[in-house]
Amino acid sequence: MGVGQDITAGNAGWTFGEGVPETFVDHIKLSVPLYESGHDLICQISDFFVKNESVIYEIGTSTGELIKKLAQHNATKPGARWVGMDVEPAMVSKAQKHCADVPAISIVHEDARFMEMEKADMIVSYYTMQFVPPRYRQELFNKIYETLNWGGALVMFEKVRGPDARFQDILTQLYNDFKIRNGFSGEEIVEKSRSLKGVLEPFSTQGNLDMLARAGFKDVTSVQKYLCFEGFLAIK
């Protein structure tokens, strides 16, 4: 069934492959509040962590929009290397084309859980962890912490669940109102929700903070929040 922007997905069958990369950016801008503002904010945050010769990873780079903005924002820092990874071949291909004119960027078809990573000054995860199966998520947080240099940062934006049932009900209804204002039909909203069953597994704000703490992060703050969408900055 259609979920908007000519994207179709079956029950519990959302995928980032097939034809999704072609209209993904248009779809996500209308689906995620403050999507582009989040990009701009992460670029500003990068000023505090990206140095000459830094290595920076993006986990779940999708079409490469954010990593390209980051590399261009930090173009005056010679030797900085940007590595975007994604598990979906169609997204990797799209991102490689999008970033082809920025030599400092490498886009690779890799799963962050298994990829051998160099020590890094910054790791970005922009609405990606929520798609990592919960049984593997803590393992990935642990790996991110170990990969970062001391003083390095994880910037992670996630869809989050409410702290209890009443708040979750309010957040869900307000988010549906947001999507309706952006032109999605009621049927598209329902079909998108059905397609994400068992695929998108967000944790609450506290759930994310607990995972970060178990990985070793002690310095964590929220940097952006709109309804059920939140950005975190964690410094090693």
Secondary structure, 3 states (H helix, E strand, C coil): CEEECCEECCCCCCCCCCCHHHHHHHHHHHHCCCHHHHHHHHHHHHCCCCCCCCEEEEECCCCCHHHHHHHHHCCCCCCCEEEEEECCHHHHHHHHHHCCCCCCEEEEECCCCCCCCCCEEEEEEECCHHHCCHHHHHHHHHHHHHHEEEEEEEEEEEECECCCHHHHHHHHHHHHHHHHHCCCCHHHHHHHHHHCCCCCCCCEHHHHHHHHHHHCCCEEEEEEEECCEEEEEEEC
